[in-house]
């Protein structure tokens, strides 16, 4: 966003009923602290931009569509190593299974849903605990480790999306 010839950032905060726009010089947490002046009692749905880590909130959901895009970006523009295909396949399958479970939650018994949900957490932990030799896999594992409690919030809390498309639109 240009203000008097200088680059500023357009921030968008939204719910299903309300959108608030803020133009600020900062792209980092100082801008967020102008908006989140007290602890946020809701669920913050965001991409993986580090500035969001400064927001104190009740729950978080990181955008798993951004995670899938990152996998595609690595395959198109980086030089992943020989372990990359195995890592990418496991992560894609994990994300796909989480989305499929979310879509089928009304069809499954509570016990079956809980069992499959717990399996996703176990698989994520196994993926994180694997010693990946690929540099790009290691970078994404670091992200997964940092956000492992924020990836599947949408499975546990009705109305929480698994992506931040609403705000980005």
C-alpha positions in Angstrom: 0.0 0.0 0.0 1.5 3.3 -1.0 1.3 6.3 1.4 3.0 9.5 0.2 5.2 7.4 -2.1 6.3 5.0 0.7 5.4 1.4 1.1 3.0 0.5 3.9 1.1 -2.7 4.6 -2.6 -3.4 4.4 -3.6 -5.6 7.3 -7.0 -7.4 7.2 -8.7 -8.8 10.3 -12.0 -10.5 9.7 -14.8 -12.6 11.0 -17.7 -14.0 9.0 -19.6 -10.7 9.8 -17.0 -8.0 10.0 -13.7 -7.0 8.3 -11.3 -4.4 9.7 -8.6 -2.9 7.6 -5.5 -1.3 9.0 -2.7 0.4 7.0 0.6 0.5 8.8 4.2 1.1 8.1 5.2 -2.1 9.8 4.8 -5.6 8.5 5.8 -7.0 11.8 4.4 -7.5 15.3 4.4 -3.8 16.2 1.5 -3.4 13.8 -0.3 -6.4 15.2 0.1 -5.0 18.7 -1.8 -1.8 17.6 -4.8 -4.0 16.7 -4.6 -6.7 19.5 -4.3 -4.3 22.4 -5.5 -7.0 24.8 -5.5 -10.8 24.8 -7.7 -12.1 22.0 -10.3 -14.6 23.3 -11.0 -16.1 19.9 -9.2 -18.2 17.3 -6.5 -16.6 15.3 -6.4 -18.1 11.8 -3.3 -17.0 10.0 -0.5 -18.0 7.7 2.9 -18.8 9.1 4.2 -15.2 9.1 6.3 -14.9 12.3 4.8 -11.7 13.4 1.6 -13.5 14.4 3.5 -15.5 17.1 3.4 -12.3 19.2 -0.4 -12.3 19.4 -1.7 -13.7 22.6 -4.9 -15.6 21.8 -7.1 -18.4 23.0 -6.6 -20.7 20.0 -4.7 -20.7 16.7 -5.2 -22.3 13.4 -2.3 -22.0 10.9 -3.3 -22.2 7.2 -2.6 -25.6 5.9 -3.2 -24.5 2.4 -0.1 -22.3 2.8 1.8 -25.4 3.9 0.7 -27.2 0.7 1.8 -24.2 -1.4 5.1 -24.3 0.2 5.6 -28.0 -0.8 4.7 -27.0 -4.4 7.1 -24.1 -4.3 10.0 -26.3 -3.1 9.3 -28.7 -6.0 9.1 -26.0 -8.6 11.9 -23.6 -7.6 14.2 -25.3 -5.1 16.5 -28.2 -5.4 15.2 -30.7 -2.9 17.3 -33.8 -2.1 16.6 -37.4 -2.5 14.6 -37.7 0.7 12.2 -34.9 -0.3 9.7 -37.0 -2.2 9.2 -39.3 0.8 8.8 -36.3 3.2 6.4 -34.4 0.8 4.3 -37.5 0.2 3.9 -38.1 4.0 3.0 -34.5 4.7 0.6 -34.2 1.8 -1.1 -37.4 2.9 -1.3 -36.2 6.5 -2.9 -32.9 5.5 -5.3 -34.7 3.0 -6.4 -37.1 5.7 -7.0 -34.3 8.1 -9.2 -32.5 5.6 -11.1 -35.7 4.7 -11.7 -36.4 8.4 -13.1 -32.8 8.9 -15.4 -33.3 5.9 -16.7 -36.6 7.3 -17.0 -35.7 11.0 -20.8 -35.8 10.9 -20.8 -39.4 9.4 -18.5 -40.9 12.1 -19.3 -41.9 15.7 -17.6 -39.8 18.3 -15.3 -42.7 19.2 -14.3 -43.3 15.6 -13.7 -39.5 15.0 -11.6 -39.3 18.2 -9.5 -42.3 17.2 -8.8 -41.0 13.8 -8.1 -37.5 15.2 -5.6 -39.0 17.7 -3.9 -40.9 14.8 -3.3 -37.7 13.0 -1.5 -36.2 16.0 0.6 -39.4 16.3 1.5 -39.3 12.6 2.4 -35.6 12.8 4.7 -36.3 15.8 6.3 -39.2 13.9 6.9 -36.9 10.9 8.5 -34.3 13.1 10.6 -36.9 15.0 12.0 -38.4 11.8 15.6 -37.3 11.1 15.1 -35.9 7.6 18.4 -35.3 5.7 16.9 -32.9 3.1 17.5 -29.2 3.8 14.0 -28.2 2.7 12.4 -30.9 4.7 14.3 -29.7 7.8 13.1 -26.2 7.2 9.5 -27.4 7.1 9.9 -29.7 10.1 11.1 -26.7 12.1 7.8 -24.9 11.1 5.7 -28.0 11.9 7.4 -28.3 15.3 6.7 -24.7 16.1 3.1 -24.9 15.0 2.2 -28.5 15.7 -0.5 -27.5 18.2 -2.0 -25.0 15.6 -2.4 -27.3 12.6 -5.5 -29.3 13.5 -7.5 -26.8 15.6 -10.1 -26.9 12.9 -10.7 -30.6 13.7 -11.5 -29.9 17.4 -13.5 -26.6 17.2 -16.5 -26.2 14.9 -16.5 -23.2 12.7 -12.7 -22.9 12.5 -11.5 -23.1 9.0 -8.3 -24.9 8.0 -7.2 -22.0 5.8 -7.1 -18.2 6.0 -8.7 -17.5 2.6 -11.5 -15.4 4.1 -9.1 -12.8 5.3 -6.9 -12.9 2.2 -10.0 -12.4 -0.1 
